[in-house]
Amino acid sequence: MSMQPRPWPEVPAGTARVARAAFRKGTLAMRARDELGAWYDDAAFASSYGVRGAPGISPAQLAMVTVLQFTENLTDRQAADAVRGRLDWKYCLGLALDDDGFDFSVLSEFRSRLVAAGLDQAVFDLLLDRLQQLGLVSGGGAQRTDSTHVLARIGEVNRLELAAGTVRAALEALAAAAPDWLAGIIGASWQDTYGRPGLGRLPASAAARAKLAVRYGRDGYRLLDAVHAPGAPGWLRELPAVQALRRIWIQQYYRSTGARGEKVIRREASDHGLPPGRSRIISPYDPDARHGEKRGHGWDGYKVHLTETCHQPGPGGTRPAPNLITGVATTTASVADVEMTGPIQDGLATAGLAPGEHFTDAGYTSAAGLRDAQARGITLTGPVQAGGSRGQQPGYTLAAFTIDWDHQQATCPQGQVSSRWHPVTQHGTPKISIEFPAATCQACPARPGCAPTTRTGRSLSLHPRDLHEILQQARTAQATQPWKDRYKIRAGVEGTIWQATHTTGIRTARYLGLARTRLEHHAAAAAINLIRLDAWWTSQPLAPTRTSHLHRLNLTPGPRTE
Protein backbone atom coordinates (compact mmCIF):
# COMPACT_ATOMS: atom_id res chain seq x y z
CA MET A 1 0.00 0.00 0.00
CA SER A 2 1.30 3.45 -0.89
CA MET A 3 0.49 6.95 0.24
CA GLN A 4 -0.01 9.87 -2.09
CA PRO A 5 0.08 13.07 0.00
CA ARG A 6 -3.00 15.22 -0.40
CA PRO A 7 -3.80 18.59 1.18
CA TRP A 8 -6.17 18.60 4.11
CA PRO A 9 -9.67 18.68 2.62
CA GLU A 10 -11.95 21.66 3.07
CA VAL A 11 -15.26 20.98 4.76
CA PRO A 12 -17.85 20.32 2.03
CA ALA A 13 -20.58 22.94 1.97
CA GLY A 14 -23.32 20.35 2.51
CA THR A 15 -21.54 18.82 5.49
CA ALA A 16 -20.93 22.24 7.04
CA ARG A 17 -24.56 23.32 6.59
CA VAL A 18 -26.10 20.17 8.08
CA ALA A 19 -23.56 19.88 10.92
CA ARG A 20 -24.06 23.48 12.03
CA ALA A 21 -27.82 23.05 11.89
CA ALA A 22 -27.65 19.88 13.97
CA PHE A 23 -25.12 21.27 16.49
CA ARG A 24 -25.86 24.96 16.85
CA LYS A 25 -23.44 25.32 19.76
CA GLY A 26 -20.84 23.14 18.08
CA THR A 27 -18.98 20.12 19.45
CA LEU A 28 -15.39 19.35 20.42
CA ALA A 29 -14.66 17.86 17.00
CA MET A 30 -16.10 20.87 15.18
CA ARG A 31 -14.34 23.44 17.36
CA ALA A 32 -11.04 21.58 17.00
CA ARG A 33 -11.34 21.95 13.22
CA ASP A 34 -12.36 25.61 13.39
CA GLU A 35 -9.80 26.71 16.00
CA LEU A 36 -6.75 24.61 15.08
CA GLY A 37 -7.25 24.13 11.37
CA ALA A 38 -5.22 21.24 9.93
CA TRP A 39 -2.52 20.14 12.35
CA TYR A 40 -1.88 16.81 10.62
CA ASP A 41 -0.73 16.37 7.03
CA ASP A 42 -0.07 13.26 4.98
CA ALA A 43 3.58 14.08 4.34
CA ALA A 44 4.40 13.73 8.06
CA PHE A 45 3.51 10.02 7.87
CA ALA A 46 5.17 9.27 4.52
CA SER A 47 7.90 7.10 6.05
CA SER A 48 5.30 4.59 7.27
CA TYR A 49 4.04 3.84 3.75
CA GLY A 50 5.58 2.37 0.63
CA VAL A 51 6.12 4.17 -2.65
CA ARG A 52 4.31 1.58 -4.75
CA GLY A 53 0.91 -0.05 -4.54
CA ALA A 54 -2.68 1.06 -4.26
CA PRO A 55 -3.14 4.38 -2.43
CA GLY A 56 -4.39 4.04 1.12
CA ILE A 57 -6.65 6.18 3.26
CA SER A 58 -5.21 9.55 4.24
CA PRO A 59 -2.93 8.98 7.29
CA ALA A 60 -3.62 12.54 8.44
CA GLN A 61 -7.32 11.72 8.70
CA LEU A 62 -6.56 8.43 10.46
CA ALA A 63 -4.39 10.30 12.97
CA MET A 64 -7.25 12.71 13.60
CA VAL A 65 -9.64 9.79 14.10
CA THR A 66 -7.18 8.20 16.55
CA VAL A 67 -7.16 11.33 18.72
CA LEU A 68 -10.94 11.81 18.56
CA GLN A 69 -11.29 8.14 19.47
CA PHE A 70 -9.50 8.72 22.77
CA THR A 71 -11.49 11.84 23.66
CA GLU A 72 -14.46 9.50 24.15
CA ASN A 73 -12.57 6.26 24.94
CA LEU A 74 -14.02 4.49 21.89
CA THR A 75 -13.01 1.13 20.48
CA ASP A 76 -11.80 0.86 16.90
CA ARG A 77 -15.21 -0.37 15.77
CA GLN A 78 -16.99 2.50 17.54
CA ALA A 79 -14.57 5.04 16.07
CA ALA A 80 -15.13 3.71 12.54
CA ASP A 81 -18.89 3.90 13.11
CA ALA A 82 -18.52 7.50 14.28
CA VAL A 83 -16.67 8.41 11.07
CA ARG A 84 -19.46 6.81 9.08
CA GLY A 85 -22.43 8.19 10.99
CA ARG A 86 -21.60 11.32 13.01
CA LEU A 87 -21.96 14.73 11.43
CA ASP A 88 -19.44 16.49 13.70
CA TRP A 89 -16.72 13.93 12.92
CA LYS A 90 -17.38 14.29 9.19
CA TYR A 91 -17.07 18.07 9.64
CA CYS A 92 -13.75 17.70 11.46
CA LEU A 93 -12.37 15.30 8.86
CA GLY A 94 -13.68 17.22 5.86
CA LEU A 95 -15.83 14.33 4.59
CA ALA A 96 -18.94 14.47 2.45
CA LEU A 97 -22.25 13.44 3.95
CA ASP A 98 -22.40 10.28 1.85
CA ASP A 99 -18.82 9.18 2.66
CA ASP A 100 -19.06 5.59 3.95
CA GLY A 101 -15.80 5.74 5.94
CA PHE A 102 -13.60 2.68 6.32
CA ASP A 103 -13.45 -0.70 8.02
CA PHE A 104 -12.41 -0.55 11.67
CA SER A 105 -9.39 -2.82 11.02
CA VAL A 106 -7.76 0.09 9.16
CA LEU A 107 -7.04 1.78 12.50
CA SER A 108 -5.11 -1.24 13.79
CA GLU A 109 -3.11 -1.39 10.55
CA PHE A 110 -2.39 2.34 10.82
CA ARG A 111 -1.01 1.93 14.34
CA SER A 112 1.17 -0.96 13.21
CA ARG A 113 2.60 1.22 10.44
CA LEU A 114 3.36 4.02 12.89
CA VAL A 115 5.13 1.65 15.28
CA ALA A 116 7.14 0.02 12.49
CA ALA A 117 8.27 3.43 11.22
CA GLY A 118 9.14 4.75 14.71
CA LEU A 119 6.30 7.31 14.59
CA ASP A 120 4.57 6.18 17.78
CA GLN A 121 4.79 9.77 19.15
CA ALA A 122 3.73 11.57 15.96
CA VAL A 123 0.05 12.01 16.81
CA PHE A 124 1.05 13.94 19.95
CA ASP A 125 4.10 15.79 18.66
CA LEU A 126 2.35 17.22 15.60
CA LEU A 127 -0.50 18.58 17.71
CA LEU A 128 2.03 20.04 20.16
CA ASP A 129 3.81 21.76 17.27
CA ARG A 130 0.52 23.34 16.22
CA LEU A 131 -0.17 24.53 19.76
CA GLN A 132 3.30 26.10 19.87
CA GLN A 133 2.60 27.93 16.61
CA LEU A 134 -0.58 29.35 18.15
CA GLY A 135 1.26 30.40 21.32
CA LEU A 136 -0.77 28.10 23.56
CA VAL A 137 2.32 26.31 24.93
CA SER A 138 5.87 27.54 25.35
CA GLY A 139 8.99 26.81 27.32
CA GLY A 140 10.44 28.66 30.26
CA GLY A 141 7.43 28.53 32.57
CA ALA A 142 6.43 26.19 35.35
CA GLN A 143 5.60 22.57 34.57
CA ARG A 144 4.80 19.58 36.74
CA THR A 145 5.24 15.82 36.30
CA ASP A 146 3.79 12.71 37.87
CA SER A 147 3.42 9.05 36.93
CA THR A 148 0.85 6.31 37.30
CA HIS A 149 0.79 2.58 36.78
CA VAL A 150 -0.61 0.94 33.66
CA LEU A 151 -1.76 -2.67 33.67
CA ALA A 152 -0.57 -4.74 30.74
CA ARG A 153 -3.15 -6.52 28.60
CA ILE A 154 -2.16 -9.91 29.99
CA GLY A 155 -3.29 -12.21 32.77
CA GLU A 156 -1.34 -12.61 35.98
CA VAL A 157 0.32 -16.03 36.14
CA ASN A 158 2.75 -17.85 38.41
CA ARG A 159 6.02 -19.33 37.18
CA LEU A 160 4.49 -22.74 36.43
CA GLU A 161 1.73 -21.17 34.35
CA LEU A 162 4.28 -18.97 32.62
CA ALA A 163 6.29 -22.02 31.53
CA ALA A 164 3.25 -23.87 30.19
CA GLY A 165 1.84 -20.77 28.50
CA THR A 166 5.15 -19.99 26.81
CA VAL A 167 5.41 -23.48 25.28
CA ARG A 168 1.75 -23.28 24.25
CA ALA A 169 2.23 -19.89 22.57
CA ALA A 170 5.22 -21.18 20.60
CA LEU A 171 3.32 -24.31 19.54
CA GLU A 172 0.36 -22.22 18.37
CA ALA A 173 2.62 -19.97 16.29
CA LEU A 174 4.43 -22.94 14.75
CA ALA A 175 1.19 -24.81 14.08
CA ALA A 176 -0.09 -21.80 12.14
CA ALA A 177 3.17 -21.08 10.31
CA ALA A 178 4.52 -24.59 9.59
CA PRO A 179 1.96 -27.28 10.49
CA ASP A 180 3.60 -30.07 8.48
CA TRP A 181 7.02 -29.42 10.00
CA LEU A 182 5.59 -29.31 13.55
CA ALA A 183 3.66 -32.56 13.05
CA GLY A 184 6.96 -34.34 12.51
CA ILE A 185 8.41 -32.95 15.74
CA ILE A 186 5.70 -33.51 18.36
CA GLY A 187 3.27 -36.30 19.16
CA ALA A 188 -0.30 -36.68 20.37
CA SER A 189 0.77 -36.23 24.01
CA TRP A 190 1.69 -32.62 23.24
CA GLN A 191 -1.88 -31.92 22.13
CA ASP A 192 -3.19 -33.36 25.38
CA THR A 193 -0.82 -31.20 27.45
CA TYR A 194 -0.82 -27.93 25.50
CA GLY A 195 -3.87 -28.14 23.26
CA ARG A 196 -6.17 -26.36 25.71
CA PRO A 197 -5.52 -23.08 27.52
CA GLY A 198 -4.97 -23.25 31.25
CA LEU A 199 -3.38 -25.91 33.42
CA GLY A 200 -6.46 -27.06 35.25
CA ARG A 201 -5.87 -27.91 38.89
CA LEU A 202 -2.22 -27.69 39.86
CA PRO A 203 -0.61 -30.52 41.86
CA ALA A 204 -1.00 -30.14 45.59
CA SER A 205 2.54 -31.04 46.61
CA ALA A 206 5.60 -28.90 45.97
CA ALA A 207 7.48 -31.94 44.68
CA ALA A 208 4.82 -32.66 42.06
CA ARG A 209 4.79 -29.04 40.93
CA ALA A 210 8.58 -29.03 40.65
CA LYS A 211 8.42 -32.22 38.56
CA LEU A 212 5.81 -30.64 36.27
CA ALA A 213 7.97 -27.51 35.88
CA VAL A 214 10.92 -29.66 34.78
CA ARG A 215 8.68 -31.42 32.25
CA TYR A 216 7.71 -28.07 30.74
CA GLY A 217 11.40 -27.16 30.68
CA ARG A 218 12.32 -30.32 28.75
CA ASP A 219 9.51 -29.73 26.24
CA GLY A 220 10.62 -26.15 25.72
CA TYR A 221 14.22 -27.18 25.10
CA ARG A 222 13.11 -29.90 22.70
CA LEU A 223 11.13 -27.37 20.72
CA LEU A 224 14.03 -24.89 20.66
CA ASP A 225 16.49 -27.59 19.59
CA ALA A 226 14.18 -28.61 16.76
CA VAL A 227 13.68 -25.02 15.57
CA HIS A 228 17.45 -24.39 15.55
CA ALA A 229 18.35 -27.75 13.97
CA PRO A 230 20.18 -27.54 10.61
CA GLY A 231 17.23 -28.95 8.62
CA ALA A 232 14.60 -26.61 10.08
CA PRO A 233 13.45 -23.58 8.07
CA GLY A 234 15.51 -20.62 9.23
CA TRP A 235 12.58 -18.26 9.46
CA LEU A 236 10.90 -20.33 12.18
CA ARG A 237 13.32 -19.09 14.83
CA GLU A 238 12.36 -15.50 13.96
CA LEU A 239 8.73 -15.98 14.98
CA PRO A 240 7.96 -13.69 17.97
CA ALA A 241 6.54 -16.58 20.01
CA VAL A 242 9.70 -18.65 19.42
CA GLN A 243 11.87 -15.68 20.34
CA ALA A 244 9.84 -15.29 23.54
CA LEU A 245 10.32 -18.99 24.32
CA ARG A 246 14.08 -18.67 23.88
CA ARG A 247 14.35 -15.56 26.09
CA ILE A 248 12.08 -16.91 28.83
CA TRP A 249 13.89 -20.25 28.91
CA ILE A 250 17.21 -18.45 29.35
CA GLN A 251 15.73 -16.74 32.38
CA GLN A 252 13.83 -19.69 33.85
CA TYR A 253 15.90 -22.82 33.09
CA TYR A 254 19.37 -24.16 32.38
CA ARG A 255 20.79 -27.54 31.35
CA SER A 256 23.51 -29.45 33.15
CA THR A 257 25.38 -32.45 31.71
CA GLY A 258 26.65 -35.09 34.11
CA ALA A 259 27.33 -38.79 34.39
CA ARG A 260 23.64 -39.58 34.10
CA GLY A 261 23.19 -37.43 31.02
CA GLU A 262 21.59 -34.04 30.52
CA LYS A 263 19.46 -32.59 33.29
CA VAL A 264 17.01 -29.69 33.06
CA ILE A 265 17.02 -27.46 36.13
CA ARG A 266 14.67 -24.61 36.90
CA ARG A 267 16.43 -21.50 38.16
CA GLU A 268 15.75 -20.34 41.71
CA ALA A 269 16.33 -16.86 43.09
CA SER A 270 18.81 -17.93 45.75
CA ASP A 271 21.36 -20.07 43.94
CA HIS A 272 20.51 -20.59 40.28
CA GLY A 273 20.70 -17.08 38.85
CA LEU A 274 17.04 -16.14 38.44
CA PRO A 275 17.17 -12.61 36.97
CA PRO A 276 15.88 -9.63 38.98
CA GLY A 277 12.28 -8.55 38.56
CA ARG A 278 13.12 -5.46 36.50
CA SER A 279 14.43 -7.65 33.65
CA ARG A 280 12.29 -10.76 34.07
CA ILE A 281 9.76 -11.50 31.31
CA ILE A 282 6.33 -12.21 32.81
CA SER A 283 4.32 -13.16 29.71
CA PRO A 284 5.08 -14.67 26.29
CA TYR A 285 2.32 -12.52 24.80
CA ASP A 286 3.85 -9.23 25.96
CA PRO A 287 7.61 -9.68 26.46
CA ASP A 288 8.01 -5.96 27.23
CA ALA A 289 5.77 -5.98 30.31
CA ARG A 290 7.44 -6.07 33.71
CA HIS A 291 6.43 -6.26 37.36
CA GLY A 292 6.62 -2.99 39.28
CA GLU A 293 6.25 -1.80 42.87
CA LYS A 294 5.35 1.69 44.07
CA ARG A 295 4.27 2.69 47.57
CA GLY A 296 3.53 -0.93 48.45
CA HIS A 297 1.39 -1.46 45.34
CA GLY A 298 2.48 -4.06 42.82
CA TRP A 299 1.34 -4.50 39.22
CA ASP A 300 2.36 -6.09 35.93
CA GLY A 301 2.76 -3.81 32.94
CA TYR A 302 4.00 -0.29 32.36
CA LYS A 303 4.23 3.20 33.79
CA VAL A 304 3.36 6.50 32.13
CA HIS A 305 4.82 9.90 33.09
CA LEU A 306 2.78 12.98 32.18
CA THR A 307 4.15 16.54 32.21
CA GLU A 308 1.91 19.58 31.89
CA THR A 309 2.06 23.35 32.08
CA CYS A 310 0.68 24.88 35.28
CA HIS A 311 -0.57 28.42 34.81
CA GLN A 312 -1.82 30.50 37.71
CA PRO A 313 -4.68 33.03 37.45
CA GLY A 314 -3.47 36.47 36.43
CA PRO A 315 -3.92 39.77 38.27
CA GLY A 316 -7.50 40.33 39.31
CA GLY A 317 -8.31 36.66 38.76
CA THR A 318 -8.00 36.88 34.97
CA ARG A 319 -8.43 33.57 33.22
CA PRO A 320 -5.08 31.89 32.51
CA ALA A 321 -4.16 29.85 29.47
CA PRO A 322 -5.19 26.18 29.64
CA ASN A 323 -2.87 23.72 31.32
CA LEU A 324 -1.78 21.40 28.51
CA ILE A 325 0.28 18.22 28.46
CA THR A 326 3.73 18.86 27.01
CA GLY A 327 5.48 15.56 27.63
CA VAL A 328 4.61 11.85 27.71
CA ALA A 329 7.05 9.09 28.64
CA THR A 330 6.11 5.42 28.80
CA THR A 331 8.39 2.88 30.47
CA THR A 332 8.16 -0.62 31.82
CA ALA A 333 6.78 -0.87 35.33
CA SER A 334 10.18 -1.61 36.85
CA VAL A 335 11.77 1.73 35.90
CA ALA A 336 11.95 4.05 38.92
CA ASP A 337 10.68 7.62 38.65
CA VAL A 338 14.08 9.04 39.53
CA GLU A 339 15.56 7.43 36.41
CA MET A 340 13.17 9.43 34.22
CA THR A 341 13.82 12.96 35.55
CA GLY A 342 16.65 13.62 33.11
CA PRO A 343 15.03 11.98 30.05
CA ILE A 344 11.80 13.90 30.65
CA GLN A 345 13.63 17.22 30.83
CA ASP A 346 15.70 16.36 27.75
CA GLY A 347 12.54 15.48 25.84
CA LEU A 348 10.94 18.80 26.74
CA ALA A 349 14.09 20.65 25.70
CA THR A 350 14.13 18.85 22.35
CA ALA A 351 10.56 19.99 21.75
CA GLY A 352 11.50 23.57 22.66
CA LEU A 353 9.43 23.38 25.84
CA ALA A 354 12.04 23.12 28.60
CA PRO A 355 10.50 24.45 31.84
CA GLY A 356 12.04 27.16 33.95
CA GLU A 357 10.87 25.36 37.08
CA HIS A 358 9.96 21.68 37.16
CA PHE A 359 7.71 20.50 40.00
CA THR A 360 7.82 16.81 40.95
CA ASP A 361 7.25 14.60 43.95
CA ALA A 362 10.01 12.98 45.99
CA GLY A 363 10.25 10.03 43.60
CA TYR A 364 11.87 12.20 40.91
CA THR A 365 14.33 14.18 43.05
CA SER A 366 17.88 13.13 43.78
CA ALA A 367 21.24 14.79 44.25
CA ALA A 368 22.31 14.02 40.69
CA GLY A 369 18.91 15.09 39.36
CA LEU A 370 19.13 18.47 41.09
CA ARG A 371 22.64 19.01 39.74
CA ASP A 372 21.79 17.94 36.18
CA ALA A 373 18.66 20.11 36.15
CA GLN A 374 20.75 23.12 37.11
CA ALA A 375 23.09 22.34 34.21
CA ARG A 376 20.06 22.37 31.89
CA GLY A 377 18.92 25.73 33.26
CA ILE A 378 15.97 24.17 35.06
CA THR A 379 15.04 24.51 38.72
CA LEU A 380 13.92 21.08 39.93
CA THR A 381 11.50 21.61 42.80
CA GLY A 382 10.58 18.55 44.80
CA PRO A 383 11.10 17.26 48.34
CA VAL A 384 14.24 15.29 49.13
CA GLN A 385 14.61 12.73 51.88
CA ALA A 386 16.09 13.75 55.22
CA GLY A 387 18.71 11.00 54.89
CA GLY A 388 20.98 9.22 57.30
CA SER A 389 18.57 8.54 60.17
CA ARG A 390 19.26 5.36 62.09
CA GLY A 391 16.81 5.88 64.95
CA GLN A 392 13.70 7.72 65.96
CA GLN A 393 15.26 10.37 68.21
CA PRO A 394 15.41 13.85 66.69
CA GLY A 395 18.75 15.33 65.70
CA TYR A 396 20.37 12.15 64.44
CA THR A 397 19.74 12.54 60.76
CA LEU A 398 22.64 13.29 58.46
CA ALA A 399 22.04 17.02 58.92
CA ALA A 400 22.92 16.68 62.62
CA PHE A 401 26.51 15.71 61.83
CA THR A 402 29.25 18.24 61.09
CA ILE A 403 31.20 17.30 57.98
CA ASP A 404 34.79 18.53 57.64
CA TRP A 405 35.55 17.89 53.97
CA ASP A 406 39.08 19.31 54.12
CA HIS A 407 40.18 16.98 56.92
CA GLN A 408 37.85 14.13 55.88
CA GLN A 409 36.18 13.83 59.25
CA ALA A 410 32.65 13.92 60.65
CA THR A 411 31.63 15.01 64.13
CA CYS A 412 28.48 13.60 65.72
CA PRO A 413 26.06 15.62 67.89
CA GLN A 414 27.81 14.26 70.99
CA GLY A 415 31.17 15.69 69.86
CA GLN A 416 32.75 12.39 68.81
CA VAL A 417 34.93 12.31 65.68
CA SER A 418 34.79 9.63 63.00
CA SER A 419 37.66 7.16 62.68
CA ARG A 420 37.38 6.15 59.02
CA TRP A 421 36.59 7.97 55.77
CA HIS A 422 36.84 6.14 52.46
CA PRO A 423 35.24 6.32 49.01
CA VAL A 424 33.04 3.43 47.92
CA THR A 425 30.66 2.55 45.11
CA GLN A 426 27.07 1.69 46.01
CA HIS A 427 24.86 0.33 43.21
CA GLY A 428 27.16 1.94 40.67
CA THR A 429 27.07 5.35 42.37
CA PRO A 430 30.15 6.95 43.99
CA LYS A 431 29.66 7.47 47.73
CA ILE A 432 31.75 8.25 50.79
CA SER A 433 31.52 5.87 53.74
CA ILE A 434 32.19 7.31 57.20
CA GLU A 435 32.51 5.15 60.32
CA PHE A 436 32.74 5.97 64.02
CA PRO A 437 34.72 3.75 66.45
CA ALA A 438 32.63 0.98 67.97
CA ALA A 439 34.07 1.48 71.45
CA THR A 440 33.17 5.18 71.44
CA CYS A 441 29.59 4.53 70.31
CA GLN A 442 29.07 1.72 72.84
CA ALA A 443 29.79 4.06 75.73
CA CYS A 444 27.69 6.90 74.33
CA PRO A 445 24.40 7.63 76.17
CA ALA A 446 22.69 8.42 72.86
CA ARG A 447 23.61 5.07 71.30
CA PRO A 448 20.08 3.49 71.32
CA GLY A 449 18.78 6.25 69.05
CA CYS A 450 21.84 6.51 66.87
CA ALA A 451 23.68 3.19 66.52
CA PRO A 452 21.44 0.42 67.93
CA THR A 453 23.92 -2.39 67.22
CA THR A 454 26.53 -3.13 69.87
CA ARG A 455 29.15 -4.62 67.56
CA THR A 456 29.78 -1.60 65.34
CA GLY A 457 29.66 2.15 65.65
CA ARG A 458 27.55 4.64 63.73
CA SER A 459 28.18 4.84 59.99
CA LEU A 460 27.25 7.45 57.41
CA SER A 461 26.98 7.30 53.64
CA LEU A 462 27.52 10.60 51.84
CA HIS A 463 27.43 11.75 48.26
CA PRO A 464 30.56 13.45 46.92
CA ARG A 465 30.97 17.00 48.16
CA ASP A 466 29.26 18.84 45.29
CA LEU A 467 26.18 16.63 45.44
CA HIS A 468 26.09 16.65 49.24
CA GLU A 469 26.03 20.45 49.31
CA ILE A 470 23.25 20.55 46.70
CA LEU A 471 21.17 18.19 48.85
CA GLN A 472 21.78 20.21 51.99
CA GLN A 473 20.68 23.40 50.23
CA ALA A 474 17.54 21.66 48.99
CA ARG A 475 16.69 20.35 52.47
CA THR A 476 17.14 23.80 53.95
CA ALA A 477 14.96 25.42 51.29
CA GLN A 478 12.10 22.94 51.55
CA ALA A 479 11.69 23.71 55.25
CA THR A 480 10.81 27.35 54.51
CA GLN A 481 7.25 28.62 54.08
CA PRO A 482 7.86 30.30 50.69
CA TRP A 483 9.05 26.97 49.28
CA LYS A 484 6.00 25.17 50.68
CA ASP A 485 3.65 27.81 49.24
CA ARG A 486 5.27 27.59 45.82
CA TYR A 487 5.23 23.78 45.87
CA LYS A 488 1.44 23.66 46.31
CA ILE A 489 1.12 24.07 42.54
CA ARG A 490 2.32 20.51 42.04
CA ALA A 491 -0.90 19.06 43.46
CA GLY A 492 -2.78 19.91 40.26
CA VAL A 493 -1.05 17.13 38.34
CA GLU A 494 -3.07 14.60 40.34
CA GLY A 495 -6.15 15.78 38.47
CA THR A 496 -4.36 15.19 35.18
CA ILE A 497 -3.58 11.62 36.17
CA TRP A 498 -7.24 11.11 37.10
CA GLN A 499 -8.40 12.58 33.79
CA ALA A 500 -5.99 10.41 31.81
CA THR A 501 -7.06 7.19 33.48
CA HIS A 502 -10.81 7.83 33.68
CA THR A 503 -11.46 9.73 30.45
CA THR A 504 -9.15 7.98 28.02
CA GLY A 505 -8.94 4.62 29.79
CA ILE A 506 -5.16 4.24 29.92
CA ARG A 507 -5.14 2.47 33.29
CA THR A 508 -5.27 -0.81 31.35
CA ALA A 509 -3.26 -0.96 28.13
CA ARG A 510 -5.28 -1.54 24.99
CA TYR A 511 -2.42 -3.03 23.04
CA LEU A 512 0.50 -5.42 23.55
CA GLY A 513 4.11 -4.27 23.64
CA LEU A 514 5.90 -1.16 24.82
CA ALA A 515 5.87 0.60 21.43
CA ARG A 516 2.11 0.22 20.92
CA THR A 517 1.42 1.18 24.53
CA ARG A 518 3.58 4.28 24.05
CA LEU A 519 1.54 5.18 20.96
CA GLU A 520 -1.66 4.75 22.99
CA HIS A 521 -0.42 7.10 25.70
CA HIS A 522 0.61 9.79 23.23
CA ALA A 523 -2.78 9.59 21.51
CA ALA A 524 -4.49 9.82 24.90
CA ALA A 525 -2.40 12.88 25.83
CA ALA A 526 -3.35 14.57 22.54
CA ALA A 527 -7.00 13.80 23.31
CA ILE A 528 -6.72 15.35 26.80
CA ASN A 529 -5.23 18.49 25.25
CA LEU A 530 -8.20 18.72 22.87
CA ILE A 531 -10.63 18.27 25.75
CA ARG A 532 -8.93 21.01 27.77
CA LEU A 533 -8.75 23.34 24.79
CA ASP A 534 -12.45 22.81 24.14
CA ALA A 535 -13.26 23.72 27.74
CA TRP A 536 -11.08 26.83 27.40
CA TRP A 537 -12.68 27.86 24.08
CA THR A 538 -16.17 27.56 25.60
CA SER A 539 -15.17 29.22 28.93
CA GLN A 540 -16.16 26.10 30.83
CA PRO A 541 -14.98 26.45 34.44
CA LEU A 542 -12.73 23.86 36.01
CA ALA A 543 -14.54 21.12 37.88
CA PRO A 544 -14.61 21.73 41.64
CA THR A 545 -12.89 19.36 43.99
CA ARG A 546 -15.25 16.51 44.82
CA THR A 547 -16.39 16.01 48.40
CA SER A 548 -18.28 13.17 50.01
CA HIS A 549 -21.87 13.47 51.21
CA LEU A 550 -20.66 13.05 54.79
CA HIS A 551 -18.17 15.89 54.40
CA ARG A 552 -20.94 18.20 53.19
CA LEU A 553 -22.86 17.84 56.46
CA ASN A 554 -22.49 20.86 58.69
CA LEU A 555 -21.59 19.26 62.00
CA THR A 556 -19.75 22.27 63.40
CA PRO A 557 -21.30 23.15 66.78
CA GLY A 558 -23.07 26.50 66.66
CA PRO A 559 -24.67 28.79 69.25
CA ARG A 560 -27.61 27.20 71.03
CA THR A 561 -31.02 28.70 70.45
CA GLU A 562 -33.86 28.45 72.97
Buried (B, 14 or more C-beta within 10 A) or exposed (E): EEBEBEEBBEBBEEBBEBBBEEBEEBBBBBBBBEBBEBBBBBEBBBBBBEEEEEEBBBBBBBBBBBBBBBBBBBEBEEBBBBBBEBBBBBBBBBBEEEBEBBEBEBBEBBBBBBBEBEBBBBBBBBBBBBBBEEEBBEBEBBBBBBBBBBBBBBEEBEBBBBBBBBBBBBBBBBBEBBEEBBEEBBEEEBEEBBEEEEBEEEEEEEEEBEEBBBBBBBBBBBBBEBBEEEEBEEEBBEBBBBBBBBBBBEBBBBEEEEEEEEEBEBBEEEEEEBEEBEEBBBBBBBBBBBBBEBEEEEBBBBBBBBBBBBBEEEEEEEEEBBBBBBBBBBBBBBBBBBEBBBBBBEBBBEBBBBBEBBBBBEBBBBBBBBBBBEEBEBBBBBBBEEBBBBBEBEBBBBBBBEBEBEEBBBBBBBEBBBBEBEEEEEEEEEBBBBBBBBEBBBEBEBBEBBBEEEEEBBBBEBBBEEBBBBBBEBBEBBEEEEBEEBBEBBEBBEBBBEBBBEBBBBBEBBBBBBBBBBBBBBBBBBBBBBBBBBBBBEEEEEEEEEEEEEEEEEEEEEEEEE
